[in-house]
Each structure stands twice: as C-alpha cells, then as structure tokens.
Amino acid sequence: MGFEIVFCLSFRWINAAKFLTGASAVGSIAIPIILRHAGLIGTGAMFIEFTSFFIFVCTVLCFHRASLEDDW
C-alpha cells in the first residue's frame, strides 16, 4: 500500500517536471518573438536570445552525453 502511494507521487512529480520543462522551452522561444512583434526589443536582441538558448541546449546535450559515458 505504501509503495503505491510513493510511486503515484513520484509519477506526479515526473509529469510536473515534464510540463515545466516544456513550458520553459516554449517560453524561451516564444517570449522574444512576442516582444519583438510588440516592438519592445530589437531584432538583434531577439537573435541574441535565440543564440543563448541554442548554446544552453547544446550544453545540456553535451552534459547528458558525458554522463552516459561515465562508467562508475
């Protein structure tokens, strides 16, 4: 009985983490586009934001690959 409750709660945390990750990824792309469309930031600032997001994604992917290669 106790294991089922813990499993259910951990499954909820996994779903919450997936939702927040997706919202963050979409927001990182959508917010600069919305601000550029509204005229609040320039095109250069929008591309700087996209570049920083791309570098962040590459860093996460490299870290993930490096952690898969660890055999300890």
PDB file of N, CA, C and O in Angstrom:
ATOM      1  N   MET A   1       0.823  -1.194   0.000  1.00  0.00           N
ATOM      2  CA  MET A   1       0.000   0.000   0.000  1.00  0.00           C
ATOM      3  C   MET A   1       0.868   1.259   0.000  1.00  0.00           C
ATOM      4  O   MET A   1       0.609   2.185  -0.769  1.00  0.00           O
ATOM      5  N   GLY A   2       1.881   1.304   0.842  1.00  0.00           N
ATOM      6  CA  GLY A   2       2.739   2.480   0.921  1.00  0.00           C
ATOM      7  C   GLY A   2       3.543   2.699  -0.348  1.00  0.00           C
ATOM      8  O   GLY A   2       3.775   3.839  -0.749  1.00  0.00           O
ATOM      9  N   PHE A   3       3.970   1.610  -0.985  1.00  0.00           N
ATOM     10  CA  PHE A   3       4.748   1.715  -2.220  1.00  0.00           C
ATOM     11  C   PHE A   3       3.912   2.344  -3.335  1.00  0.00           C
ATOM     12  O   PHE A   3       4.427   3.128  -4.131  1.00  0.00           O
ATOM     13  N   GLU A   4       2.627   2.002  -3.392  1.00  0.00           N
ATOM     14  CA  GLU A   4       1.756   2.558  -4.428  1.00  0.00           C
ATOM     15  C   GLU A   4       1.598   4.063  -4.267  1.00  0.00           C
ATOM     16  O   GLU A   4       1.557   4.787  -5.261  1.00  0.00           O
ATOM     17  N   ILE A   5       1.511   4.538  -3.047  1.00  0.00           N
ATOM     18  CA  ILE A   5       1.381   5.972  -2.798  1.00  0.00           C
ATOM     19  C   ILE A   5       2.656   6.696  -3.211  1.00  0.00           C
ATOM     20  O   ILE A   5       2.599   7.738  -3.864  1.00  0.00           O
ATOM     21  N   VAL A   6       3.795   6.149  -2.834  1.00  0.00           N
ATOM     22  CA  VAL A   6       5.078   6.756  -3.197  1.00  0.00           C
ATOM     23  C   VAL A   6       5.245   6.750  -4.710  1.00  0.00           C
ATOM     24  O   VAL A   6       5.696   7.741  -5.284  1.00  0.00           O
ATOM     25  N   PHE A   7       4.889   5.651  -5.359  1.00  0.00           N
ATOM     26  CA  PHE A   7       5.013   5.560  -6.812  1.00  0.00           C
ATOM     27  C   PHE A   7       4.099   6.574  -7.485  1.00  0.00           C
ATOM     28  O   PHE A   7       4.502   7.225  -8.449  1.00  0.00           O
ATOM     29  N   CYS A   8       2.892   6.715  -6.997  1.00  0.00           N
ATOM     30  CA  CYS A   8       1.939   7.671  -7.574  1.00  0.00           C
ATOM     31  C   CYS A   8       2.449   9.099  -7.408  1.00  0.00           C
ATOM     32  O   CYS A   8       2.354   9.899  -8.339  1.00  0.00           O
ATOM     33  N   LEU A   9       2.985   9.425  -6.242  1.00  0.00           N
ATOM     34  CA  LEU A   9       3.513  10.769  -6.007  1.00  0.00           C
ATOM     35  C   LEU A   9       4.728  11.043  -6.870  1.00  0.00           C
ATOM     36  O   LEU A   9       4.880  12.146  -7.395  1.00  0.00           O
ATOM     37  N   SER A  10       5.601  10.050  -7.025  1.00  0.00           N
ATOM     38  CA  SER A  10       6.782  10.257  -7.861  1.00  0.00           C
ATOM     39  C   SER A  10       6.382  10.401  -9.319  1.00  0.00           C
ATOM     40  O   SER A  10       7.016  11.150 -10.063  1.00  0.00           O
ATOM     41  N   PHE A  11       5.337   9.694  -9.739  1.00  0.00           N
ATOM     42  CA  PHE A  11       4.855   9.829 -11.111  1.00  0.00           C
ATOM     43  C   PHE A  11       4.288  11.225 -11.344  1.00  0.00           C
ATOM     44  O   PHE A  11       4.442  11.777 -12.433  1.00  0.00           O
ATOM     45  N   ARG A  12       3.639  11.799 -10.345  1.00  0.00           N
ATOM     46  CA  ARG A  12       3.129  13.170 -10.461  1.00  0.00           C
ATOM     47  C   ARG A  12       4.270  14.162 -10.590  1.00  0.00           C
ATOM     48  O   ARG A  12       4.178  15.120 -11.359  1.00  0.00           O
ATOM     49  N   TRP A  13       5.344  13.942  -9.843  1.00  0.00           N
ATOM     50  CA  TRP A  13       6.500  14.839  -9.944  1.00  0.00           C
ATOM     51  C   TRP A  13       7.140  14.754 -11.315  1.00  0.00           C
ATOM     52  O   TRP A  13       7.593  15.760 -11.860  1.00  0.00           O
ATOM     53  N   ILE A  14       7.178  13.553 -11.874  1.00  0.00           N
ATOM     54  CA  ILE A  14       7.744  13.389 -13.216  1.00  0.00           C
ATOM     55  C   ILE A  14       6.903  14.149 -14.237  1.00  0.00           C
ATOM     56  O   ILE A  14       7.443  14.833 -15.106  1.00  0.00           O
ATOM     57  N   ASN A  15       5.593  14.028 -14.132  1.00  0.00           N
ATOM     58  CA  ASN A  15       4.720  14.759 -15.053  1.00  0.00           C
ATOM     59  C   ASN A  15       4.857  16.271 -14.877  1.00  0.00           C
ATOM     60  O   ASN A  15       4.859  17.011 -15.861  1.00  0.00           O
ATOM     61  N   ALA A  16       4.970  16.728 -13.644  1.00  0.00           N
ATOM     62  CA  ALA A  16       5.143  18.155 -13.389  1.00  0.00           C
ATOM     63  C   ALA A  16       6.466  18.651 -13.966  1.00  0.00           C
ATOM     64  O   ALA A  16       6.529  19.740 -14.537  1.00  0.00           O
ATOM     65  N   ALA A  17       7.513  17.856 -13.817  1.00  0.00           N
ATOM     66  CA  ALA A  17       8.820  18.248 -14.358  1.00  0.00           C
ATOM     67  C   ALA A  17       8.786  18.306 -15.883  1.00  0.00           C
ATOM     68  O   ALA A  17       9.369  19.210 -16.482  1.00  0.00           O
ATOM     69  N   LYS A  18       8.115  17.357 -16.506  1.00  0.00           N
ATOM     70  CA  LYS A  18       7.986  17.377 -17.966  1.00  0.00           C
ATOM     71  C   LYS A  18       7.211  18.605 -18.428  1.00  0.00           C
ATOM     72  O   LYS A  18       7.586  19.247 -19.408  1.00  0.00           O
ATOM     73  N   PHE A  19       6.131  18.931 -17.724  1.00  0.00           N
ATOM     74  CA  PHE A  19       5.333  20.102 -18.083  1.00  0.00           C
ATOM     75  C   PHE A  19       6.149  21.385 -17.953  1.00  0.00           C
ATOM     76  O   PHE A  19       6.135  22.226 -18.852  1.00  0.00           O
ATOM     77  N   LEU A  20       6.855  21.535 -16.842  1.00  0.00           N
ATOM     78  CA  LEU A  20       7.641  22.746 -16.621  1.00  0.00           C
ATOM     79  C   LEU A  20       8.799  22.856 -17.604  1.00  0.00           C
ATOM     80  O   LEU A  20       9.143  23.959 -18.029  1.00  0.00           O
ATOM     81  N   THR A  21       9.397  21.742 -17.966  1.00  0.00           N
ATOM     82  CA  THR A  21      10.466  21.760 -18.963  1.00  0.00           C
ATOM     83  C   THR A  21       9.932  22.194 -20.313  1.00  0.00           C
ATOM     84  O   THR A  21      10.550  23.008 -20.999  1.00  0.00           O
ATOM     85  N   GLY A  22       8.791  21.656 -20.695  1.00  0.00           N
ATOM     86  CA  GLY A  22       8.179  22.046 -21.965  1.00  0.00           C
ATOM     87  C   GLY A  22       7.767  23.503 -21.978  1.00  0.00           C
ATOM     88  O   GLY A  22       7.976  24.204 -22.968  1.00  0.00           O
ATOM     89  N   ALA A  23       7.180  23.962 -20.878  1.00  0.00           N
ATOM     90  CA  ALA A  23       6.770  25.364 -20.797  1.00  0.00           C
ATOM     91  C   ALA A  23       7.973  26.293 -20.860  1.00  0.00           C
ATOM     92  O   ALA A  23       7.909  27.354 -21.480  1.00  0.00           O
ATOM     93  N   SER A  24       9.058  25.902 -20.226  1.00  0.00           N
ATOM     94  CA  SER A  24      10.267  26.716 -20.259  1.00  0.00           C
ATOM     95  C   SER A  24      10.857  26.773 -21.661  1.00  0.00           C
ATOM     96  O   SER A  24      11.289  27.832 -22.117  1.00  0.00           O
ATOM     97  N   ALA A  25      10.874  25.631 -22.344  1.00  0.00           N
ATOM     98  CA  ALA A  25      11.425  25.589 -23.707  1.00  0.00           C
ATOM     99  C   ALA A  25      10.587  26.427 -24.662  1.00  0.00           C
ATOM    100  O   ALA A  25      11.130  27.187 -25.463  1.00  0.00           O
ATOM    101  N   VAL A  26       9.278  26.292 -24.583  1.00  0.00           N
ATOM    102  CA  VAL A  26       8.398  27.070 -25.457  1.00  0.00           C
ATOM    103  C   VAL A  26       8.491  28.550 -25.119  1.00  0.00           C
ATOM    104  O   VAL A  26       8.519  29.392 -26.016  1.00  0.00           O
ATOM    105  N   GLY A  27       8.540  28.869 -23.837  1.00  0.00           N
ATOM    106  CA  GLY A  27       8.643  30.265 -23.416  1.00  0.00           C
ATOM    107  C   GLY A  27       9.944  30.906 -23.844  1.00  0.00           C
ATOM    108  O   GLY A  27       9.980  32.093 -24.165  1.00  0.00           O
ATOM    109  N   SER A  28      11.013  30.127 -23.850  1.00  0.00           N
ATOM    110  CA  SER A  28      12.307  30.673 -24.257  1.00  0.00           C
ATOM    111  C   SER A  28      12.327  31.076 -25.720  1.00  0.00           C
ATOM    112  O   SER A  28      13.083  31.965 -26.113  1.00  0.00           O
ATOM    113  N   ILE A  29      11.513  30.435 -26.516  1.00  0.00           N
ATOM    114  CA  ILE A  29      11.421  30.786 -27.930  1.00  0.00           C
ATOM    115  C   ILE A  29      10.318  31.820 -28.159  1.00  0.00           C
ATOM    116  O   ILE A  29      10.498  32.765 -28.928  1.00  0.00           O
ATOM    117  N   ALA A  30       9.188  31.641 -27.497  1.00  0.00           N
ATOM    118  CA  ALA A  30       8.019  32.483 -27.768  1.00  0.00           C
ATOM    119  C   ALA A  30       8.148  33.900 -27.206  1.00  0.00           C
ATOM    120  O   ALA A  30       7.725  34.852 -27.862  1.00  0.00           O
ATOM    121  N   ILE A  31       8.709  34.060 -26.032  1.00  0.00           N
ATOM    122  CA  ILE A  31       8.765  35.379 -25.396  1.00  0.00           C
ATOM    123  C   ILE A  31       9.569  36.381 -26.222  1.00  0.00           C
ATOM    124  O   ILE A  31       9.091  37.499 -26.419  1.00  0.00           O
ATOM    125  N   PRO A  32      10.759  36.046 -26.713  1.00  0.00           N
ATOM    126  CA  PRO A  32      11.461  37.022 -27.559  1.00  0.00           C
ATOM    127  C   PRO A  32      10.698  37.369 -28.837  1.00  0.00           C
ATOM    128  O   PRO A  32      10.734  38.513 -29.289  1.00  0.00           O
ATOM    129  N   ILE A  33      10.008  36.385 -29.420  1.00  0.00           N
ATOM    130  CA  ILE A  33       9.230  36.664 -30.632  1.00  0.00           C
ATOM    131  C   ILE A  33       8.081  37.617 -30.321  1.00  0.00           C
ATOM    132  O   ILE A  33       7.812  38.543 -31.085  1.00  0.00           O
ATOM    133  N   ILE A  34       7.410  37.389 -29.206  1.00  0.00           N
ATOM    134  CA  ILE A  34       6.297  38.260 -28.810  1.00  0.00           C
ATOM    135  C   ILE A  34       6.804  39.673 -28.526  1.00  0.00           C
ATOM    136  O   ILE A  34       6.194  40.653 -28.955  1.00  0.00           O
ATOM    137  N   LEU A  35       7.919  39.774 -27.804  1.00  0.00           N
ATOM    138  CA  LEU A  35       8.462  41.098 -27.500  1.00  0.00           C
ATOM    139  C   LEU A  35       8.923  41.817 -28.761  1.00  0.00           C
ATOM    140  O   LEU A  35       8.768  43.033 -28.872  1.00  0.00           O
ATOM    141  N   ARG A  36       9.487  41.077 -29.709  1.00  0.00           N
ATOM    142  CA  ARG A  36       9.899  41.703 -30.978  1.00  0.00           C
ATOM    143  C   ARG A  36       8.684  42.153 -31.765  1.00  0.00           C
ATOM    144  O   ARG A  36       8.700  43.234 -32.353  1.00  0.00           O
ATOM    145  N   HIS A  37       7.641  41.355 -31.788  1.00  0.00           N
ATOM    146  CA  HIS A  37       6.418  41.704 -32.507  1.00  0.00           C
ATOM    147  C   HIS A  37       5.759  42.947 -31.905  1.00  0.00           C
ATOM    148  O   HIS A  37       5.181  43.766 -32.620  1.00  0.00           O
ATOM    149  N   ALA A  38       5.854  43.073 -30.582  1.00  0.00           N
ATOM    150  CA  ALA A  38       5.272  44.235 -29.909  1.00  0.00           C
ATOM    151  C   ALA A  38       6.168  45.465 -30.021  1.00  0.00           C
ATOM    152  O   ALA A  38       5.760  46.560 -29.635  1.00  0.00           O
ATOM    153  N   GLY A  39       7.371  45.301 -30.539  1.00  0.00           N
ATOM    154  CA  GLY A  39       8.283  46.425 -30.699  1.00  0.00           C
ATOM    155  C   GLY A  39       9.019  46.807 -29.435  1.00  0.00           C
ATOM    156  O   GLY A  39       9.580  47.899 -29.353  1.00  0.00           O
ATOM    157  N   LEU A  40       9.028  45.930 -28.451  1.00  0.00           N
ATOM    158  CA  LEU A  40       9.694  46.234 -27.184  1.00  0.00           C
ATOM    159  C   LEU A  40      11.189  45.920 -27.213  1.00  0.00           C
ATOM    160  O   LEU A  40      11.955  46.500 -26.443  1.00  0.00           O
ATOM    161  N   ILE A  41      11.611  45.013 -28.088  1.00  0.00           N
ATOM    162  CA  ILE A  41      13.030  44.722 -28.256  1.00  0.00           C
ATOM    163  C   ILE A  41      13.346  44.737 -29.749  1.00  0.00           C
ATOM    164  O   ILE A  41      12.452  44.616 -30.587  1.00  0.00           O
ATOM    165  N   GLY A  42      14.607  44.884 -30.061  1.00  0.00           N
ATOM    166  CA  GLY A  42      15.028  44.898 -31.460  1.00  0.00           C
ATOM    167  C   GLY A  42      15.305  43.495 -31.977  1.00  0.00           C
ATOM    168  O   GLY A  42      15.295  42.521 -31.226  1.00  0.00           O
ATOM    169  N   THR A  43      15.547  43.420 -33.260  1.00  0.00           N
ATOM    170  CA  THR A  43      15.833  42.138 -33.896  1.00  0.00           C
ATOM    171  C   THR A  43      17.129  41.539 -33.369  1.00  0.00           C
ATOM    172  O   THR A  43      17.224  40.327 -33.179  1.00  0.00           O
ATOM    173  N   GLY A  44      18.126  42.386 -33.131  1.00  0.00           N
ATOM    174  CA  GLY A  44      19.403  41.900 -32.596  1.00  0.00           C
ATOM    175  C   GLY A  44      19.239  41.245 -31.238  1.00  0.00           C
ATOM    176  O   GLY A  44      19.832  40.200 -30.974  1.00  0.00           O
ATOM    177  N   ALA A  45      18.438  41.852 -30.376  1.00  0.00           N
ATOM    178  CA  ALA A  45      18.204  41.279 -29.047  1.00  0.00           C
ATOM    179  C   ALA A  45      17.487  39.937 -29.153  1.00  0.00           C
ATOM    180  O   ALA A  45      17.769  39.017 -28.385  1.00  0.00           O
ATOM    181  N   MET A  46      16.567  39.824 -30.098  1.00  0.00           N
ATOM    182  CA  MET A  46      15.849  38.564 -30.296  1.00  0.00           C
ATOM    183  C   MET A  46      16.827  37.469 -30.724  1.00  0.00           C
ATOM    184  O   MET A  46      16.769  36.350 -30.215  1.00  0.00           O
ATOM    185  N   PHE A  47      17.729  37.792 -31.665  1.00  0.00           N
ATOM    186  CA  PHE A  47      18.685  36.782 -32.114  1.00  0.00           C
ATOM    187  C   PHE A  47      19.712  36.443 -31.044  1.00  0.00           C
ATOM    188  O   PHE A  47      20.188  35.309 -30.985  1.00  0.00           O
ATOM    189  N   ILE A  48      20.058  37.399 -30.204  1.00  0.00           N
ATOM    190  CA  ILE A  48      20.947  37.102 -29.079  1.00  0.00           C
ATOM    191  C   ILE A  48      20.276  36.109 -28.130  1.00  0.00           C
ATOM    192  O   ILE A  48      20.925  35.190 -27.630  1.00  0.00           O
ATOM    193  N   GLU A  49      18.995  36.292 -27.887  1.00  0.00           N
ATOM    194  CA  GLU A  49      18.255  35.364 -27.031  1.00  0.00           C
ATOM    195  C   GLU A  49      18.197  33.972 -27.648  1.00  0.00           C
ATOM    196  O   GLU A  49      18.370  32.977 -26.944  1.00  0.00           O
ATOM    197  N   PHE A  50      17.956  33.891 -28.954  1.00  0.00           N
ATOM    198  CA  PHE A  50      17.936  32.588 -29.624  1.00  0.00           C
ATOM    199  C   PHE A  50      19.300  31.917 -29.570  1.00  0.00           C
ATOM    200  O   PHE A  50      19.391  30.704 -29.380  1.00  0.00           O
ATOM    201  N   THR A  51      20.358  32.698 -29.735  1.00  0.00           N
ATOM    202  CA  THR A  51      21.707  32.151 -29.672  1.00  0.00           C
ATOM    203  C   THR A  51      22.013  31.611 -28.278  1.00  0.00           C
ATOM    204  O   THR A  51      22.591  30.533 -28.143  1.00  0.00           O
ATOM    205  N   SER A  52      21.630  32.352 -27.248  1.00  0.00           N
ATOM    206  CA  SER A  52      21.880  31.885 -25.885  1.00  0.00           C
ATOM    207  C   SER A  52      21.082  30.615 -25.593  1.00  0.00           C
ATOM    208  O   SER A  52      21.575  29.726 -24.898  1.00  0.00           O
ATOM    209  N   PHE A  53      19.858  30.517 -26.115  1.00  0.00           N
ATOM    210  CA  PHE A  53      19.057  29.307 -25.929  1.00  0.00           C
ATOM    211  C   PHE A  53      19.714  28.123 -26.634  1.00  0.00           C
ATOM    212  O   PHE A  53      19.761  27.022 -26.086  1.00  0.00           O
ATOM    213  N   PHE A  54      20.223  28.345 -27.848  1.00  0.00           N
ATOM    214  CA  PHE A  54      20.903  27.289 -28.596  1.00  0.00           C
ATOM    215  C   PHE A  54      22.150  26.812 -27.849  1.00  0.00           C
ATOM    216  O   PHE A  54      22.399  25.608 -27.774  1.00  0.00           O
ATOM    217  N   ILE A  55      22.929  27.731 -27.302  1.00  0.00           N
ATOM    218  CA  ILE A  55      24.127  27.361 -26.541  1.00  0.00           C
ATOM    219  C   ILE A  55      23.743  26.570 -25.289  1.00  0.00           C
ATOM    220  O   ILE A  55      24.413  25.601 -24.930  1.00  0.00           O
ATOM    221  N   PHE A  56      22.673  26.986 -24.635  1.00  0.00           N
ATOM    222  CA  PHE A  56      22.199  26.276 -23.449  1.00  0.00           C
ATOM    223  C   PHE A  56      21.779  24.848 -23.801  1.00  0.00           C
ATOM    224  O   PHE A  56      22.128  23.909 -23.086  1.00  0.00           O
ATOM    225  N   VAL A  57      21.040  24.677 -24.883  1.00  0.00           N
ATOM    226  CA  VAL A  57      20.600  23.346 -25.307  1.00  0.00           C
ATOM    227  C   VAL A  57      21.804  22.475 -25.651  1.00  0.00           C
ATOM    228  O   VAL A  57      21.847  21.302 -25.279  1.00  0.00           O
ATOM    229  N   CYS A  58      22.778  23.037 -26.355  1.00  0.00           N
ATOM    230  CA  CYS A  58      23.989  22.274 -26.684  1.00  0.00           C
ATOM    231  C   CYS A  58      24.744  21.860 -25.425  1.00  0.00           C
ATOM    232  O   CYS A  58      25.272  20.750 -25.359  1.00  0.00           O
ATOM    233  N   THR A  59      24.799  22.734 -24.435  1.00  0.00           N
ATOM    234  CA  THR A  59      25.468  22.416 -23.177  1.00  0.00           C
ATOM    235  C   THR A  59      24.763  21.266 -22.460  1.00  0.00           C
ATOM    236  O   THR A  59      25.416  20.356 -21.950  1.00  0.00           O
ATOM    237  N   VAL A  60      23.446  21.308 -22.421  1.00  0.00           N
ATOM    238  CA  VAL A  60      22.685  20.236 -21.768  1.00  0.00           C
ATOM    239  C   VAL A  60      22.898  18.912 -22.496  1.00  0.00           C
ATOM    240  O   VAL A  60      23.081  17.876 -21.858  1.00  0.00           O
ATOM    241  N   LEU A  61      22.874  18.941 -23.824  1.00  0.00           N
ATOM    242  CA  LEU A  61      23.076  17.711 -24.588  1.00  0.00           C
ATOM    243  C   LEU A  61      24.487  17.144 -24.388  1.00  0.00           C
ATOM    244  O   LEU A  61      24.655  15.930 -24.267  1.00  0.00           O
ATOM    245  N   CYS A  62      25.489  18.009 -24.351  1.00  0.00           N
ATOM    246  CA  CYS A  62      26.864  17.551 -24.108  1.00  0.00           C
ATOM    247  C   CYS A  62      27.012  16.971 -22.709  1.00  0.00           C
ATOM    248  O   CYS A  62      27.680  15.953 -22.526  1.00  0.00           O
ATOM    249  N   PHE A  63      26.397  17.610 -21.722  1.00  0.00           N
ATOM    250  CA  PHE A  63      26.452  17.103 -20.352  1.00  0.00           C
ATOM    251  C   PHE A  63      25.760  15.743 -20.265  1.00  0.00           C
ATOM    252  O   PHE A  63      26.253  14.833 -19.600  1.00  0.00           O
ATOM    253  N   HIS A  64      24.616  15.610 -20.938  1.00  0.00           N
ATOM    254  CA  HIS A  64      23.893  14.335 -20.921  1.00  0.00           C
ATOM    255  C   HIS A  64      24.726  13.224 -21.555  1.00  0.00           C
ATOM    256  O   HIS A  64      24.799  12.114 -21.028  1.00  0.00           O
ATOM    257  N   ARG A  65      25.349  13.528 -22.678  1.00  0.00           N
ATOM    258  CA  ARG A  65      26.188  12.519 -23.341  1.00  0.00           C
ATOM    259  C   ARG A  65      27.388  12.153 -22.470  1.00  0.00           C
ATOM    260  O   ARG A  65      27.751  10.980 -22.379  1.00  0.00           O
ATOM    261  N   ALA A  66      27.999  13.139 -21.834  1.00  0.00           N
ATOM    262  CA  ALA A  66      29.142  12.865 -20.963  1.00  0.00           C
ATOM    263  C   ALA A  66      28.724  12.029 -19.762  1.00  0.00           C
ATOM    264  O   ALA A  66      29.485  11.172 -19.314  1.00  0.00           O
ATOM    265  N   SER A  67      27.525  12.265 -19.234  1.00  0.00           N
ATOM    266  CA  SER A  67      27.081  11.482 -18.083  1.00  0.00           C
ATOM    267  C   SER A  67      26.733  10.056 -18.486  1.00  0.00           C
ATOM    268  O   SER A  67      26.809   9.152 -17.654  1.00  0.00           O
ATOM    269  N   LEU A  68      26.351   9.830 -19.741  1.00  0.00           N
ATOM    270  CA  LEU A  68      26.083   8.470 -20.202  1.00  0.00           C
ATOM    271  C   LEU A  68      27.370   7.674 -20.362  1.00  0.00           C
ATOM    272  O   LEU A  68      27.361   6.450 -20.232  1.00  0.00           O
ATOM    273  N   GLU A  69      28.479   8.359 -20.643  1.00  0.00           N
ATOM    274  CA  GLU A  69      29.749   7.674 -20.855  1.00  0.00           C
ATOM    275  C   GLU A  69      30.482   7.351 -19.560  1.00  0.00           C
ATOM    276  O   GLU A  69      31.455   6.598 -19.579  1.00  0.00           O
ATOM    277  N   ASP A  70      30.037   7.901 -18.444  1.00  0.00           N
ATOM    278  CA  ASP A  70      30.657   7.581 -17.159  1.00  0.00           C
ATOM    279  C   ASP A  70      30.309   6.160 -16.760  1.00  0.00           C
ATOM    280  O   ASP A  70      29.145   5.760 -16.773  1.00  0.00           O
ATOM    281  N   ASP A  71      31.328   5.412 -16.409  1.00  0.00           N
ATOM    282  CA  ASP A  71      31.118   4.007 -16.029  1.00  0.00           C
ATOM    283  C   ASP A  71      31.431   3.756 -14.560  1.00  0.00           C
ATOM    284  O   ASP A  71      31.878   2.663 -14.213  1.00  0.00           O
ATOM    285  N   TRP A  72      31.221   4.681 -13.735  1.00  0.00           N
ATOM    286  CA  TRP A  72      31.486   4.458 -12.318  1.00  0.00           C
ATOM    287  C   TRP A  72      30.222   4.561 -11.611  1.00  0.00           C
ATOM    288  O   TRP A  72      30.185   4.410 -10.390  1.00  0.00           O
TER     289      TRP A  72
END
